[in-house]
Structure formats: C-alpha cells, structure tokens
Amino acid sequence: MAKRPYRPRGAKVITRKKVIAVKVGTNNSSSGNPRRGWICYTLNADKVGFVDEGYSGSQAVDWVFPNNIMTQRNGKGIEITPKEYNALRRRAVFFG
C-alpha cells in the first residue's frame, strides 16, 4: 500500500482538475522571508489562484492542486516586482 504524501494541517485540495502552475518570485522581504509563489491556471487559461510558496517549496502547489503541471521547480521563475507580488497575494491566495 502506497504511503500518503505529507500534507500540512489546514492545507485543503482546491480542485483535482489539471492546472498549470507558473512560478513567480521577487527579492526576499526586509526580514529575509522568501517571496515566491505560483500562479495557477486551468488548461483553458482561466486563472484559478495564487499559491504562496513560503518555506514549503514546490510542494506547496502539490498540496493544494494535486494534478498540476509545473513550469519550473527550481529557481526564482519569472521575476516580478515586490508590488506585483503583494498584489497577487491580496487576490485569491491559497497557502501551501
């Protein structure tokens, strides 16, 4: 029997549909916290939401959207400004 993957308490699966996850990132905050996340789209290019990566890494998307297609697992991804990052977090945000 296969082991179930680790899922942090409170992380909920939003949809089991296929989503495309695009990694975005900017510089760390002034306190040193990472500012990276994933913008998630359906295959029809409808925006599903934004997953804040935090210290979880790419697993943050796996917890919320199990059937995802990642564009890039390592690195910063698409560079955005801190202002754009904060605007993404204020919209539909799912924390992994």
Protein Blocks (a to p, Z undefined) as FASTA:
>chain_A
ZZdddddehiacfbfcdcddddddddddfkopacdddddddfkopafbdcdfkjnojmlm
mmmmmpacdfbfgdjbjaddfklmmmmmmmccddZZ
